[in-house]
Amino acid sequence: MDIRKVIMVLKYIARRMIIMIPIILLVSMVVFFVIQLPPGDFVSTYIATLQEEGETVDMQIIEDLREQYGLDKPLYVQYYKWMKGILTEGDFGYSFSYNKPVLDVIGERMGITLLISSLTMLFTYLVAIPIGIYSALRQYSFGDYVATIIGFLGMATPNFLLAILLMFFSFKVFGDPMLGIMSAEYVDASWSLAKVFDLAKHLIIPVIVIGTGSTCGLIRVMRGQMLDELDQQYVLTGRSKGLSEKKIRNKYVVRAALNPIASSIGWSLTGIFTGSTITAIVLNLPTQGPVMYAALRSQDMYLAGSWLLMMAVLTVIGTLISDIMLAWLDPRIRLMDKRM
């Protein structure tokens, strides 16, 4: 790529990033007001929980709590203070449930969430793409039928059910259901080879469970795209010019067939950030998903709002990454058009 094209691509990225600013601001407003839609607030939810446990709470204490958390202010004032803290100090607010800053709550679980999600993505693409290519190149063969059956089974099986089955299998075979991210004796122990091995052992089930659905779906997508591309005229043209099947397949067909997968990679950024919530609850994983689920239920608005805002930002950034990857994979997609 020459210098002129590099500059044009950089201009394109800069223009998209400028457009992202008002979009993210608009999303932040929607997010903040949507999480306020349920009746009551964090204090009323907290008081209701205490009353269910048989405790009585003085009304003055309730009002003092609302004042302390700033919940007695109008909604637009709360939003203004929240955004001002984010933009000027990088402060996403305070989690009422955890009694600590929101970033601290998110940061505590970010490492293990990124580890599980990154391994799951790696597992998904490394397994799905080769099987999809194999299945398309050997259409209606025994291997193709096996891949098709596995694909349908994987897409039809709920993650929580697969998690329970694998835990049962692990318990029967190894005597350990592999709940959590590591064994109890290693939780507070210093890092050692044994602890790393135990962590790796406990990651197998989460990666398989979370990745199976996506893997099976991508196998079907890759197979379908490959079959479509193999019927294109440029394949016949390449054969007529004497190009080898291997070169046609690897240089043109596979590259074109990867377009739908590349377009979905950006959206998977949100999955990396959150992990799989239901699977994490079933497997007792300390990832972001269960924390955010609890925040939404308890109306911990700054924690829930920050989480949703980060999801929106990652979605916008992911869309930009997907567009750039598509332009790289497919010359027909022109970023450097006259509008740039």
C-alpha positions as CSV (number, residue, x, y, z in Angstrom):
1,M,0.0,0.0,0.0
2,D,1.5,3.3,-1.0
3,I,1.7,6.5,1.2
4,R,-1.3,8.1,-0.5
5,K,-3.6,5.1,0.3
6,V,-2.3,4.9,3.9
7,I,-3.2,8.6,4.4
8,M,-6.6,8.0,2.9
9,V,-7.2,5.1,5.2
10,L,-6.1,7.2,8.2
11,K,-8.5,10.0,7.2
12,Y,-11.3,7.4,6.9
13,I,-10.5,6.1,10.4
14,A,-10.3,9.7,11.8
15,R,-13.6,10.6,10.2
16,R,-15.3,7.5,11.7
17,M,-13.9,8.3,15.1
18,I,-15.3,11.8,15.0
19,I,-18.7,10.4,14.0
20,M,-18.4,8.0,17.0
21,I,-18.4,10.9,19.5
22,P,-22.0,12.1,19.2
23,I,-23.2,8.5,18.8
24,I,-21.5,7.5,22.1
25,L,-22.9,10.6,23.8
26,L,-26.4,9.8,22.5
27,V,-26.0,6.2,23.7
28,S,-24.9,7.3,27.1
29,M,-28.1,9.4,27.5
30,V,-30.3,6.5,26.4
31,V,-28.4,4.1,28.7
32,F,-28.7,6.3,31.7
33,F,-32.4,7.0,31.3
34,V,-33.2,3.4,30.4
35,I,-31.7,2.0,33.6
36,Q,-33.9,4.5,35.5
37,L,-37.1,3.3,34.0
38,P,-37.9,0.6,36.6
39,P,-39.8,2.1,39.5
40,G,-37.8,3.0,42.6
41,D,-34.0,3.2,42.9
42,F,-31.1,1.5,44.6
43,V,-32.2,2.7,48.0
44,S,-35.8,1.5,47.7
45,T,-34.6,-1.9,46.4
46,Y,-32.2,-2.0,49.4
47,I,-34.9,-1.1,51.9
48,A,-37.3,-3.6,50.4
49,T,-34.7,-6.3,50.9
50,L,-34.2,-5.3,54.6
51,Q,-38.0,-5.3,55.1
52,E,-38.2,-8.8,53.6
53,E,-35.7,-9.9,56.3
54,G,-37.9,-8.5,59.0
55,E,-36.0,-5.3,59.7
56,T,-37.7,-1.8,60.0
57,V,-36.0,1.3,58.6
58,D,-36.8,4.8,59.6
59,M,-37.9,7.1,56.8
60,Q,-35.3,9.7,57.8
61,I,-32.6,7.1,57.2
62,I,-34.0,6.4,53.8
63,E,-34.0,10.1,52.9
64,D,-30.5,10.5,54.2
65,L,-29.3,7.6,52.0
66,R,-30.9,9.1,48.9
67,E,-29.2,12.4,49.7
68,Q,-25.9,10.6,50.3
69,Y,-26.0,8.8,47.0
70,G,-27.3,11.9,45.1
71,L,-30.6,10.1,44.2
72,D,-32.7,13.0,45.4
73,K,-31.4,15.2,42.5
74,P,-33.3,15.4,39.2
75,L,-32.3,12.9,36.6
76,Y,-30.6,15.3,34.3
77,V,-28.4,16.5,37.2
78,Q,-27.4,12.9,38.0
79,Y,-26.5,12.3,34.3
80,Y,-24.5,15.6,34.1
81,K,-22.4,14.7,37.2
82,W,-21.9,11.2,35.9
83,M,-20.7,12.3,32.5
84,K,-18.6,15.1,33.9
85,G,-16.8,12.6,36.1
86,I,-16.1,10.3,33.2
87,L,-14.9,13.0,30.8
88,T,-12.8,15.1,33.2
89,E,-11.5,12.5,35.7
90,G,-12.2,9.1,34.2
91,D,-14.5,8.5,37.2
92,F,-17.4,6.2,36.3
93,G,-19.1,6.7,39.6
94,Y,-19.6,4.7,42.7
95,S,-21.1,1.3,43.1
96,F,-23.7,1.3,45.9
97,S,-23.7,-2.5,46.2
98,Y,-20.0,-2.9,46.5
99,N,-19.2,0.4,48.3
100,K,-16.3,1.1,46.0
101,P,-15.6,2.9,42.7
102,V,-17.2,1.3,39.6
103,L,-13.8,1.0,37.9
104,D,-12.5,-1.0,40.9
105,V,-15.4,-3.4,40.7
106,I,-15.0,-3.9,36.9
107,G,-11.2,-4.1,37.2
108,E,-11.3,-6.9,39.8
109,R,-12.9,-9.3,37.3
110,M,-11.5,-7.9,34.1
111,G,-8.4,-10.1,33.9
112,I,-10.1,-13.4,34.2
113,T,-12.9,-12.2,31.9
114,L,-10.4,-11.3,29.2
115,L,-8.6,-14.6,29.6
116,I,-11.7,-16.7,29.3
117,S,-13.2,-14.7,26.4
118,S,-9.9,-14.5,24.5
119,L,-9.3,-18.2,24.8
120,T,-12.9,-18.8,23.7
121,M,-12.5,-16.6,20.6
122,L,-9.3,-18.4,19.7
123,F,-11.0,-21.8,20.2
124,T,-14.0,-20.7,18.1
125,Y,-12.0,-19.4,15.0
126,L,-9.3,-22.1,15.1
127,V,-11.9,-24.8,15.1
128,A,-14.7,-23.4,13.0
129,I,-12.8,-22.0,10.0
130,P,-10.8,-25.2,9.1
131,I,-13.8,-27.5,9.6
132,G,-16.0,-25.1,7.5
133,I,-13.5,-25.2,4.7
134,Y,-13.1,-29.0,4.9
135,S,-16.8,-29.5,4.9
136,A,-17.3,-27.3,1.8
137,L,-14.5,-28.8,-0.2
138,R,-15.8,-32.3,0.6
139,Q,-19.5,-31.6,0.3
140,Y,-21.8,-34.6,1.0
141,S,-18.8,-36.8,2.2
142,F,-18.9,-38.6,5.5
143,G,-16.8,-35.9,7.1
144,D,-19.2,-33.2,5.8
145,Y,-22.2,-35.1,7.3
146,V,-20.4,-35.4,10.7
147,A,-19.5,-31.7,10.7
148,T,-23.1,-30.8,9.8
149,I,-24.6,-33.0,12.6
150,I,-22.1,-31.6,15.1
151,G,-23.0,-28.1,13.9
152,F,-26.7,-28.5,14.4
153,L,-26.3,-30.2,17.8
154,G,-24.0,-27.5,19.0
155,M,-26.3,-24.7,18.0
156,A,-29.4,-26.5,19.4
157,T,-27.8,-27.3,22.8
158,P,-28.2,-24.5,25.4
159,N,-24.9,-23.5,27.0
160,F,-26.2,-24.0,30.6
161,L,-27.2,-27.6,29.7
162,L,-23.9,-28.4,28.1
163,A,-22.2,-26.9,31.2
164,I,-24.1,-29.2,33.5
165,L,-23.4,-32.2,31.3
166,L,-19.7,-31.5,31.2
167,M,-19.6,-30.9,35.0
168,F,-21.3,-34.2,35.6
169,F,-18.9,-36.0,33.2
170,S,-15.9,-34.4,34.9
171,F,-17.2,-35.4,38.3
172,K,-17.8,-39.0,37.2
173,V,-14.4,-39.3,35.5
174,F,-12.1,-37.1,37.5
175,G,-14.0,-36.8,40.8
176,D,-14.2,-33.0,40.4
177,P,-16.9,-31.0,38.7
178,M,-14.4,-28.2,37.9
179,L,-16.6,-25.5,39.3
180,G,-15.1,-22.0,39.6
181,I,-11.8,-20.8,38.1
182,M,-9.5,-22.9,40.3
183,S,-9.6,-25.3,43.2
184,A,-10.2,-24.0,46.7
185,E,-6.7,-24.7,48.0
186,Y,-5.1,-22.5,45.3
187,V,-7.4,-19.4,45.7
188,D,-5.3,-17.6,48.2
189,A,-2.0,-19.4,47.4
190,S,0.9,-17.7,45.6
191,W,1.4,-18.4,41.9
192,S,3.2,-21.6,41.1
193,L,3.3,-24.2,38.3
194,A,0.7,-26.3,40.1
195,K,-1.6,-23.3,40.4
196,V,-1.2,-22.4,36.7
197,F,-2.0,-26.1,35.8
198,D,-5.0,-26.0,38.0
199,L,-6.2,-22.8,36.4
200,A,-5.7,-24.3,32.9
201,K,-7.6,-27.4,33.9
202,H,-10.6,-25.3,35.1
203,L,-10.7,-23.3,31.9
204,I,-11.4,-26.2,29.7
205,I,-15.1,-26.5,30.4
206,P,-15.8,-22.7,30.2
207,V,-14.0,-22.4,26.9
208,I,-15.8,-25.4,25.4
209,V,-19.2,-24.4,26.8
210,I,-19.1,-20.7,25.8
211,G,-17.4,-21.4,22.4
212,T,-19.4,-24.4,21.2
213,G,-22.5,-22.4,20.1
214,S,-20.4,-19.8,18.2
215,T,-18.1,-22.5,16.7
216,C,-21.0,-24.5,15.3
217,G,-22.6,-21.4,13.9
218,L,-19.4,-20.3,12.2
219,I,-18.9,-23.8,10.7
220,R,-22.2,-23.4,8.9
221,V,-21.5,-19.9,7.8
222,M,-18.0,-20.8,6.5
223,R,-19.3,-23.8,4.7
224,G,-22.1,-21.9,3.0
225,Q,-19.8,-19.0,2.0
226,M,-17.2,-21.4,0.6
227,L,-19.8,-23.2,-1.5
228,D,-21.1,-19.9,-2.8
229,E,-17.6,-18.7,-3.7
230,L,-16.7,-21.9,-5.4
231,D,-19.5,-21.4,-7.9
232,Q,-18.3,-17.8,-8.8
233,Q,-17.1,-17.0,-12.3
234,Y,-13.7,-15.9,-11.1
235,V,-13.0,-19.5,-10.0
236,L,-13.7,-20.8,-13.5
237,T,-11.6,-18.0,-14.9
238,G,-8.7,-18.9,-12.6
239,R,-9.0,-22.6,-13.6
240,S,-9.1,-21.7,-17.3
241,K,-5.9,-19.7,-16.9
242,G,-4.2,-22.7,-15.4
243,L,-4.0,-21.6,-11.7
244,S,-3.7,-24.5,-9.3
245,E,-6.7,-25.4,-7.2
246,K,-4.7,-24.7,-4.0
247,K,-3.9,-21.2,-5.2
248,I,-7.5,-20.5,-6.2
249,R,-8.8,-21.8,-2.9
250,N,-6.3,-20.2,-0.5
251,K,-5.8,-16.9,-2.3
252,Y,-9.3,-16.1,-3.6
253,V,-12.0,-18.4,-2.3
254,V,-11.1,-18.6,1.4
255,R,-10.4,-14.9,1.5
256,A,-13.7,-14.0,0.0
257,A,-15.5,-16.5,2.2
258,L,-14.1,-14.9,5.4
259,N,-16.1,-11.7,4.8
260,P,-19.1,-12.5,7.0
261,I,-16.8,-13.8,9.8
262,A,-14.7,-10.7,9.6
263,S,-17.8,-8.5,9.8
264,S,-18.8,-10.3,13.1
265,I,-15.4,-10.1,14.8
266,G,-16.0,-6.5,15.9
267,W,-19.2,-7.4,17.6
268,S,-17.5,-10.1,19.6
269,L,-15.6,-7.4,21.5
270,T,-18.6,-7.0,23.7
271,G,-18.5,-10.7,24.4
272,I,-14.9,-10.4,25.4
273,F,-15.8,-7.7,27.9
274,T,-18.8,-9.4,29.4
275,G,-18.1,-13.2,29.1
276,S,-21.2,-15.4,29.0
277,T,-23.4,-14.4,31.9
278,I,-25.6,-17.5,32.2
279,T,-22.7,-19.9,31.7
280,A,-20.7,-17.9,34.3
281,I,-23.4,-18.2,36.8
282,V,-23.8,-21.9,36.2
283,L,-20.1,-22.6,36.4
284,N,-19.5,-20.1,39.3
285,L,-17.0,-18.0,37.2
286,P,-15.8,-14.7,38.7
287,T,-16.4,-12.8,35.4
288,Q,-18.1,-9.5,34.6
289,G,-21.4,-11.1,33.6
290,P,-22.8,-12.1,37.0
291,V,-21.7,-8.8,38.5
292,M,-23.5,-6.7,35.9
293,Y,-26.6,-9.0,36.1
294,A,-26.7,-8.3,39.9
295,A,-26.2,-4.6,39.3
296,L,-29.2,-4.4,36.9
297,R,-31.3,-6.3,39.4
298,S,-30.4,-4.1,42.3
299,Q,-30.6,-0.8,40.3
300,D,-26.9,-0.1,41.0
301,M,-27.2,2.6,38.4
302,Y,-23.6,3.8,38.0
303,L,-22.2,0.3,37.8
304,A,-24.9,-0.9,35.4
305,G,-24.8,2.3,33.4
306,S,-21.0,2.2,33.1
307,W,-21.1,-1.4,32.0
308,L,-23.7,-0.7,29.3
309,L,-21.8,2.4,28.1
310,M,-18.6,0.4,27.7
311,M,-20.5,-2.3,25.8
312,A,-21.8,0.5,23.4
313,V,-18.4,1.9,23.0
314,L,-16.9,-1.5,22.2
315,T,-19.7,-2.2,19.7
316,V,-18.9,1.1,17.8
317,I,-15.2,0.4,17.9
318,G,-15.8,-3.2,16.8
319,T,-17.8,-2.0,13.8
320,L,-15.0,0.2,12.7
321,I,-12.5,-2.7,13.1
322,S,-14.8,-5.0,11.0
323,D,-15.1,-2.4,8.3
324,I,-11.3,-2.1,8.0
325,M,-10.8,-5.9,8.0
326,L,-13.5,-6.3,5.3
327,A,-11.7,-3.7,3.1
328,W,-8.4,-5.5,3.6
329,L,-9.9,-8.9,2.8
330,D,-12.1,-7.9,-0.2
331,P,-10.7,-5.5,-2.8
332,R,-14.3,-5.0,-4.0
333,I,-15.0,-3.1,-0.8
334,R,-13.6,0.3,-1.4
335,L,-12.7,2.5,1.5
336,M,-10.8,4.9,-0.7
337,D,-13.8,6.2,-2.6
338,K,-14.5,9.7,-3.7
339,R,-16.3,10.5,-0.5
340,M,-13.1,10.2,1.5
